[in-house]
Amino acid sequence: MKTIAQKFSDSIQIRDKTISRNATPYMVAEIACAHDGNLEKAKKIVDGAVAAGVDAVQFEILDPDDNIVPGTDVYKLLQRLYFSPAQWRELFTYTRQYDMAIFSYAYDYVSLCLALELNTDGIKLNSSDLSNPDMLRKSAESGLPVTIGTGASLIEEITASLDLFAQHGGEKLILMHGVQNFPTDITYAHIRRIQLLYAAFDCLIGYADHTEGSTYLSQVIDLVALGMGAVVIEKHITFDRSEKGIDYEAALEPLEFQAFVATIRNASKALGSSTIQALNESDQKYRQFQKKKIVAACSIKKDSIITRAKISFLRTGTTSGIAPIEVGSIVGKRATRDINKFQEISFIDIID
């Protein structure tokens, strides 16, 4: 049952790509802080993401003083990872040379304002800001596509967040399911939650994967999310996992990411449409090969009564003929012509 949350766009355009339930999944390479505070390393990871053929790269922009209480170990780490506005401008310019879409993982209000100044293509809000009215209002008023993380959040919290987002004009929303531990144990991935979010809210749903990047399962687990209806697949990328940098546990290296993107996109071709469609060429071919028809089980003379014993249900390899379900329309009628054994019986062959 749907909650009271608003209805949002069911199709979102970002540059030349469409995000919808009938489109190829939108692939986001989450760079996060894999750059370890090194701008040149960040550029190399961008190069790897571009080579992998992703639709967008995602930068985690943060300001330690607007993000976390000072003096903590995490605060000290964020200070080391911090890029100045000038550095972010340089990285955005570098990425734009590839005509690559950029999502900004804005981790605080200062960073959100900077991302908007840099003309980001989309915004991501962490689940830590799911209940942050300042972040929700500002991102909604931007008119940009916004993904909102829902990890470790209650349905009531998500509902309140979406209502506030809509109240400030937000329409282009994608809820992101994802359990952000590094790495997330497979038993806690809870990918069926994608279906629960679809049942509860009228918006698009994506999946942010954080499973162990060094395992084969990490290359294919997102196929499950794809089958559950995820329209955006977000995956961490790092230059070299052996360096054990920030968030390396859930990240793929560039060549792995390239194979991953190809796997997801090829598999998505098998999904087809979420609405009923007319039979396509493949369906018609299979139908002609497999469907059984009503045929004469023996020679039937003109003017004789057709009984059930005189007909069979057999595959004929044709597109004509009468389906077995219509047998009641045949039995008890007189033949209008001589019908040879194994010939299809049509309605012009019978009369009351």
RAFEN-V646440 format. One record per pair of residues at least 24 apart in sequence whose C-alpha atoms are under 8 Angstrom apart, sorted by the first residue. I is the first residue (numbers start at 1). J is the second residue. D is the distance in whole Angstrom. If there is no record, write none. Layout:
i: (I;I)
j: (J;J)
d: (D;D)
This chain:
i: (1;1;2;2;2;2;3;3;3;4;4;5;5;5;5;5;5;6;6;6;6;6;7;7;7;8;8;8;8;8;8;9;9;9;9;9;10;10;12;12;14;14;14;15;17;19;19;20;20;21;21;21;21;21;22;22;22;23;24;24;24;24;25;25;25;25;25;25;25;25;26;26;26;26;26;27;27;27;27;27;27;27;28;28;28;28;28;28;28;28;28;29;29;29;29;29;29;29;29;30;30;30;30;30;30;30;31;31;31;31;31;31;31;32;32;32;32;32;32;33;33;33;33;33;34;34;34;34;34;34;34;35;35;35;35;36;36;36;36;37;37;37;37;38;39;39;39;41;42;43;43;43;44;45;45;45;45;46;48;48;48;49;49;49;49;50;50;51;51;52;52;52;52;52;52;53;53;54;55;55;56;56;56;56;57;57;57;57;58;58;58;58;59;59;59;59;60;60;60;60;61;61;61;61;61;61;61;62;62;62;62;62;63;63;63;63;66;66;66;67;67;85;89;92;108;109;109;112;116;121;122;122;123;124;124;125;126;127;127;127;130;130;130;131;131;131;133;133;136;136;136;137;137;137;139;140;140;140;140;140;140;141;141;141;142;143;143;143;143;144;145;145;145;145;146;146;146;147;147;147;147;148;148;148;148;149;149;149;149;150;150;150;150;151;151;151;151;152;173;173;174;174;174;174;175;175;175;175;176;176;176;176;177;177;177;177;178;178;178;178;179;179;179;180;180;181;182;182;182;182;182;182;183;183;183;183;183;183;184;184;184;184;185;185;186;191;191;191;192;192;194;194;194;194;195;195;204;204;205;205;205;205;206;206;206;206;206;207;207;207;207;208;208;208;209;209;209;209;209;210;210;210;210;211;211;212;212;212;213;213;213;213;213;214;214;214;214;219;219;220;220;222;223;223;226;226;227;287;288;288;288;289;289;289;289;290;290;291;291;291;291;292;292;292;293;293;293;293;293;294;294;294;294;294;294;294;295;295;295;295;295;296;296;296;296;296;296;296;297;297;298;298;298;299;299;299;299;300;300;300;300;300;301;301;301;301;302;302;302;302;302;302;303;303;303;303;304;304;305;305;305;305;305;306;306;306;306;306;306;307;307;316;321;321;322;322)
j: (199;200;199;200;201;202;159;200;201;159;163;159;160;162;163;201;202;162;163;166;201;202;201;202;203;171;172;173;202;203;204;171;172;173;203;204;203;204;145;172;101;121;145;101;55;231;232;204;231;204;229;230;231;274;272;273;274;231;231;265;268;269;226;230;231;232;233;264;265;268;54;55;231;232;233;54;55;56;232;233;234;261;54;55;56;57;58;232;233;234;235;54;56;57;58;234;235;236;237;57;58;59;234;235;236;237;57;58;59;60;236;237;238;58;59;60;105;236;247;59;60;81;246;247;237;238;239;245;246;247;248;81;238;245;246;80;81;245;246;80;81;82;83;81;83;87;91;239;91;91;94;95;239;237;238;239;254;95;239;254;255;237;254;257;258;98;100;254;258;254;255;257;258;259;261;258;261;261;100;101;100;101;102;103;100;101;102;103;102;103;104;105;102;103;104;105;104;105;106;107;104;105;106;107;111;112;115;106;107;108;110;111;107;108;110;111;108;109;110;107;108;114;118;118;135;134;135;139;142;145;146;147;147;148;149;149;150;151;152;153;157;158;161;157;160;161;161;164;161;164;165;164;165;168;170;165;166;168;169;170;171;168;169;170;170;169;170;171;172;172;171;172;173;174;172;173;174;173;174;175;176;173;174;175;176;175;176;177;178;175;176;177;178;177;178;179;180;179;203;204;203;204;205;206;203;204;205;206;205;206;207;208;205;206;207;208;207;208;209;210;208;209;210;209;210;210;210;211;212;247;249;250;210;211;212;213;249;250;210;211;212;250;211;212;211;224;225;228;225;228;225;228;229;230;228;229;230;231;229;230;231;232;230;231;232;233;234;231;232;233;234;233;234;235;233;234;235;236;250;235;236;250;251;249;250;249;250;251;248;249;250;251;252;249;250;251;252;256;260;260;263;264;264;267;264;268;271;319;317;318;319;315;316;317;318;315;317;315;316;317;323;316;323;324;321;322;323;324;344;321;322;323;324;327;344;345;341;342;343;344;345;339;340;341;342;343;344;345;341;342;340;341;342;338;339;340;341;335;338;339;340;341;335;337;338;339;334;335;336;337;338;339;334;335;336;337;334;335;331;332;333;334;335;330;331;332;333;334;335;331;332;344;345;346;346;347)
d: (6;6;6;4;6;7;7;5;6;7;8;5;7;6;5;6;8;7;6;6;8;7;7;5;6;5;6;6;6;5;8;6;5;7;7;8;6;6;7;6;8;7;8;7;8;6;7;7;6;8;7;8;6;7;7;6;7;8;8;7;6;8;8;7;5;5;7;8;7;7;8;6;6;5;6;5;5;7;6;5;6;7;6;6;5;6;7;7;6;5;6;7;6;5;6;6;5;6;6;6;5;7;6;5;4;6;7;6;6;7;6;6;7;7;5;5;8;7;8;8;6;7;6;7;7;6;8;6;5;6;7;8;8;8;8;8;6;7;6;6;4;6;7;8;8;7;7;8;8;7;7;8;7;7;6;5;8;7;7;5;8;7;6;8;8;7;8;8;7;6;7;6;4;8;7;7;7;7;7;7;6;5;5;7;7;7;5;6;6;5;6;6;8;6;5;6;6;4;6;7;7;6;5;6;6;8;8;6;5;6;8;5;8;7;7;6;6;7;7;7;6;7;7;7;7;7;6;8;8;7;6;8;6;6;8;6;8;6;8;7;7;7;6;7;8;6;8;7;7;7;6;7;6;6;8;6;7;6;6;4;7;6;6;6;8;7;6;7;7;7;8;5;6;8;6;5;6;6;5;6;6;8;6;5;6;6;5;6;7;7;6;6;7;6;5;5;7;7;7;7;6;5;5;7;7;6;5;6;6;5;5;6;7;6;5;6;6;5;6;7;8;8;7;8;6;7;6;7;8;6;6;6;6;5;5;8;5;5;5;5;7;8;6;8;6;7;6;8;8;7;7;6;7;7;6;7;8;7;7;5;6;7;4;5;4;6;8;8;6;5;6;6;5;6;8;6;5;8;8;7;7;5;8;8;5;6;5;7;8;6;4;5;5;7;8;8;7;8;6;8;8;8;6;7;8;7;7;8;5;5;5;7;8;5;7;6;7;6;8;8;8;7;7;7;6;5;5;6;7;7;6;6;6;7;6;6;8;5;5;4;5;7;7;5;5;6;7;7;6;6;7;4;7;7;6;5;5;7;6;5;6;7;7;7;5;6;8;5;5;4;5;7;5;5;6;7;5;6;8;6;6;4;7;7;5;5;6;6;7;5;6;8;7;6;6;8)
